[in-house]
Amino acid sequence: MKRALILAAATLALAGSPAIAGGSGSGSTAPSNSGPSYDPVEDYQKGVDHLKAGEYSKAERAFKRVAKVAKKDANTQYMLGLSHFGQEELKPAARAFTKAIKYDAKLYQAYGKLGQVHLQAGDSDKADSVLSKLQTASTECAEVCPEATDIANAISEIEVIQNSSETIETSSLNSIVQSASLQTGDVMYTEAIRLINVGEYDRAIAALRSAGEILGPHPDVLTYLGFAHRKKGETTEALSFYQTALNIAPDHLSANEYLGEFYVELGDLNRANAQLEKLNDLCPFGCAQTEELTKWIAGAET
């Protein structure tokens, strides 16, 4: 990929990740460079820059290109929704925010904006429905879950408009977009890997979600989202993230390995061996990923 995450070797401790993170990483302190000729991460960054500059139609075009490749990436749909909202295109904005929530039910920023869109469109019932879902999430969170701040902010976004006669600023972006920088995204990603290595998967997912909002659909971010959900036993979410990563970068070594491990855990050794064959093709002289997946399959067979 043209966009490489800045990773700290001391923080990631990749040499130990086969035992800690359920498989090996790339064996280096940077993401794999394997990827398609079209780089959705680069286009995503262009879209963010256009959003910050108030160039909403240009941002819309950039995020639509990204969405064609990263079809189920919640952050891309969220950004697309902001692009439409900035142009006061309420129906397309609502569709994009709804898709963002569908692909990531805990992307609470999208709930806040969806509620605002409904209020702007004069549909208070739909806004109330969104607010009710957020209030339920807040009760379940009890102010201690990793998304507590996002939930509270989303509720506030809707309630402020409900209790005010002021016009909604459709061009306003959430704070993470306004202050987005690649360095901030890298820091979030690095912290997420640290959390994965100590088994704090909920917090890791929250950090990866924030990193993805800034960095875009980077296959490394998506791969580790898949891994963290897998460790929580959330197989549907895990598979979705693995597949999205591989749609963007079919030759991504860690995504292919982790998907193979996922199939081993499901008892589907045929698919696990298919992933191993693919890794052997990608690594004709051997690599850490083939060695690790071979061990998983051998362990399952014995």
C-alpha positions in Angstrom: 0.0 0.0 0.0 1.2 3.5 -0.7 0.3 4.6 2.8 2.4 2.9 5.4 1.6 3.0 9.1 4.3 4.2 11.4 4.8 1.4 13.9 7.2 1.3 16.8 9.0 -2.0 17.1 9.3 -1.8 20.9 5.6 -1.3 21.3 4.4 -3.9 18.8 6.9 -6.6 19.9 6.0 -8.5 16.6 8.6 -11.2 17.4 6.3 -12.4 20.1 3.0 -11.9 18.3 2.6 -15.5 17.1 2.1 -16.6 20.7 0.2 -13.5 21.8 -1.9 -12.4 18.8 -2.8 -15.9 17.5 -0.5 -15.8 14.6 2.5 -14.0 13.2 2.7 -10.5 11.9 4.7 -9.5 8.9 7.9 -9.9 10.8 8.7 -6.3 10.3 7.6 -3.0 11.8 5.7 -1.8 8.7 2.6 -3.1 7.0 2.7 -5.2 3.9 3.3 -3.3 0.7 1.1 -5.8 -1.2 -2.0 -4.2 -2.6 -4.0 -3.3 -5.7 -3.0 -0.8 -8.3 -5.7 1.5 -6.9 -5.1 2.5 -3.3 -8.3 3.3 -1.5 -6.3 4.5 1.5 -4.8 7.3 -0.6 -8.2 8.3 -2.0 -9.7 8.2 1.5 -7.0 10.7 2.7 -7.9 13.0 -0.2 -11.5 12.8 0.8 -10.7 13.8 4.4 -8.6 16.7 3.2 -11.5 17.9 1.0 -13.9 17.6 3.9 -11.7 19.7 6.1 -11.4 22.3 3.4 -15.2 22.4 2.9 -15.0 20.9 -0.6 -17.9 18.5 -0.1 -18.6 17.6 -3.7 -14.9 16.6 -4.2 -15.0 14.7 -0.9 -18.1 12.8 -2.0 -16.4 11.7 -5.3 -13.3 10.5 -3.4 -15.3 8.5 -0.8 -17.6 7.0 -3.5 -14.4 5.7 -5.3 -13.3 4.2 -2.0 -16.7 2.6 -1.3 -16.5 0.7 -4.6 -13.5 -1.2 -3.3 -14.1 -1.2 0.5 -17.8 -2.0 0.1 -18.5 -2.7 3.7 -16.2 -0.2 5.4 -18.2 1.8 8.0 -15.9 4.7 8.2 -16.0 5.3 4.4 -19.8 5.4 4.5 -19.7 7.7 7.5 -17.4 10.1 5.7 -19.6 9.9 2.6 -22.5 10.8 4.8 -20.6 13.9 6.0 -19.9 14.8 2.4 -23.6 14.7 1.5 -24.6 16.4 4.8 -22.2 19.3 4.0 -24.1 19.8 0.7 -27.5 19.6 2.5 -28.2 16.4 0.5 -30.3 14.8 3.3 -31.5 11.6 1.8 -28.1 10.5 0.5 -26.6 11.5 3.8 -29.1 9.4 5.7 -28.5 6.4 3.5 -24.7 6.6 4.0 -25.0 7.0 7.8 -27.4 4.1 7.9 -25.0 1.9 6.0 -22.2 3.0 8.4 -24.3 1.8 11.3 -25.2 -1.4 9.5 -21.5 -2.2 8.9 -20.4 -1.2 12.4 -23.2 -1.0 15.1 -20.8 0.8 17.5 -19.8 3.7 15.2 -21.8 6.0 17.4 -20.7 9.2 15.6 -22.9 8.0 12.7 -25.9 7.8 15.0 -25.5 11.4 16.1 -25.2 12.6 12.5 -28.1 10.4 11.4 -30.3 11.9 14.1 -29.3 15.4 13.0 -30.2 14.6 9.4 -33.7 13.3 10.4 -34.2 16.5 12.4 -33.1 18.7 9.5 -35.6 16.8 7.3 -38.3 17.4 9.8 -38.7 13.8 10.8 -38.7 13.9 14.5 -40.0 10.4 14.9 -36.9 8.9 13.2 -34.7 11.2 15.2 -36.3 9.9 18.4 -35.8 6.3 17.3 -32.1 7.0 16.8 -31.9 8.7 20.1 -33.6 5.8 21.8 -31.0 3.4 20.5 -28.3 5.6 21.8 -29.9 5.9 25.2 -30.1 2.1 25.4 -26.5 1.8 24.4 -25.6 4.4 27.1 -27.5 2.4 29.8 -25.8 -0.9 28.7 -22.4 0.9 28.7 -22.9 2.4 32.1 -20.2 5.0 31.3 -17.4 2.4 31.5 -17.3 0.9 28.0 -14.6 2.1 25.5 -17.3 3.9 23.4 -18.8 5.8 26.4 -17.6 9.2 25.2 -18.8 8.6 21.6 -22.2 7.6 22.8 -22.5 10.7 25.1 -21.4 13.0 22.3 -23.9 11.5 19.8 -26.8 11.9 22.3 -25.7 15.5 22.9 -25.6 16.2 19.2 -29.2 15.2 18.8 -30.6 16.6 22.0 -29.0 20.1 21.5 -30.9 20.4 18.2 -34.1 19.0 19.6 -34.1 21.6 22.4 -33.1 24.5 20.3 -34.6 26.6 17.5 -31.2 27.1 15.9 -30.5 25.9 12.4 -28.3 22.8 12.2 -24.8 23.5 10.9 -24.8 20.7 8.2 -21.2 21.5 7.3 -19.9 20.9 10.9 -17.6 17.9 11.2 -17.0 15.8 14.2 -13.8 16.7 16.2 -11.9 13.6 15.1 -12.2 14.7 11.4 -11.3 18.3 12.1 -8.2 17.3 14.0 -7.3 14.3 11.9 -3.7 13.7 11.1 -1.9 10.6 9.9 0.4 10.7 12.9 -2.7 10.6 15.2 -4.0 7.6 13.3 -0.7 5.8 13.6 -0.6 6.4 17.3 -4.1 4.9 17.7 -3.2 1.9 15.6 0.0 1.3 17.6 -2.0 1.5 20.8 -4.6 -0.9 19.5 -1.9 -3.5 18.8 -0.5 -3.1 22.3 -4.1 -3.7 23.6 -4.4 -6.8 21.5 -1.1 -8.2 22.8 -2.4 -7.9 26.4 -5.9 -9.3 25.5 -7.9 -6.1 25.9 -9.9 -6.7 22.8 -12.8 -4.3 23.4 -10.5 -1.4 23.9 -8.4 -2.5 20.9 -11.5 -2.5 18.7 -12.4 1.0 19.9 -8.8 2.2 19.1 -8.8 0.5 15.7 -12.2 2.0 14.9 -10.8 5.5 15.6 -7.6 4.8 13.7 -9.7 3.6 10.7 -11.7 6.8 10.8 -8.6 8.8 10.2 -6.5 6.4 8.1 -9.2 4.9 6.0 -9.7 1.2 5.0 -6.1 0.2 5.5 -5.9 -3.7 5.3 -3.7 -3.8 8.4 -6.4 -2.0 10.5 -9.1 -4.2 9.0 -7.1 -7.4 9.6 -6.6 -6.6 13.3 -10.3 -5.6 13.7 -11.0 -9.1 12.3 -8.6 -10.6 14.7 -9.9 -8.8 17.8 -13.5 -9.7 17.0 -12.4 -13.3 16.4 -10.8 -13.5 19.8 -14.1 -12.3 21.3 -15.9 -15.1 19.5 -17.7 -12.7 17.1 -17.3 -14.8 14.0 -19.6 -12.9 11.7 -17.8 -9.6 12.4 -14.3 -11.3 12.1 -15.0 -12.8 8.8 -16.4 -9.5 7.4 -13.3 -7.6 8.4 -11.0 -10.3 7.0 -12.8 -10.3 3.7 -12.9 -6.6 3.4 -9.1 -6.5 4.0 -8.6 -9.1 1.3 -10.9 -7.3 -1.1 -8.5 -4.3 -0.9 -5.2 -6.3 -0.7 -5.7 -9.9 -1.9 -2.0 -10.7 -1.2 -1.9 -9.3 2.3 0.0 -12.0 4.2 -1.4 -11.6 7.7 -5.0 -11.3 6.5 -4.6 -14.6 4.6 -3.0 -16.3 7.5 -5.5 -15.1 10.1 -8.4 -16.1 7.8 -6.8 -19.6 7.6 -6.6 -19.8 11.4 -10.2 -18.7 11.5 -11.2 -21.6 9.3 -9.2 -24.0 11.5 -11.1 -22.7 14.5 -14.4 -23.4 12.6 -13.2 -26.9 11.8 -13.1 -26.1 8.1 -9.7 -27.6 7.2 -10.4 -27.6 3.4 -10.6 -23.8 3.4 -7.8 -23.5 5.9 -5.6 -25.5 3.5 -6.7 -23.4 0.6 -5.4 -20.3 2.5 -2.2 -22.2 3.1 -1.8 -22.9 -0.6 -2.3 -19.2 -1.3 0.4 -18.3 1.2 2.8 -20.8 -0.3 2.2 -19.2 -3.7 2.8 -15.7 -2.1 5.9 -16.9 -0.2 7.6 -19.5 -2.5 10.7 -19.4 -0.2 8.7 -19.5 3.0 7.6 -16.9 5.4 6.4 -16.6 9.0 2.8 -16.7 8.0 3.0 -20.0 6.2 4.9 -21.5 9.1 2.3 -20.4 11.6 -0.7 -21.5 9.6 1.0 -24.9 8.9 1.3 -25.4 12.7 -2.4 -24.6 13.2 -3.5 -27.0 10.6 -1.2 -29.7 11.8 -2.5 -29.3 15.4 -6.1 -29.6 14.2 -5.3 -32.7 12.1 -3.7 -34.5 15.1 
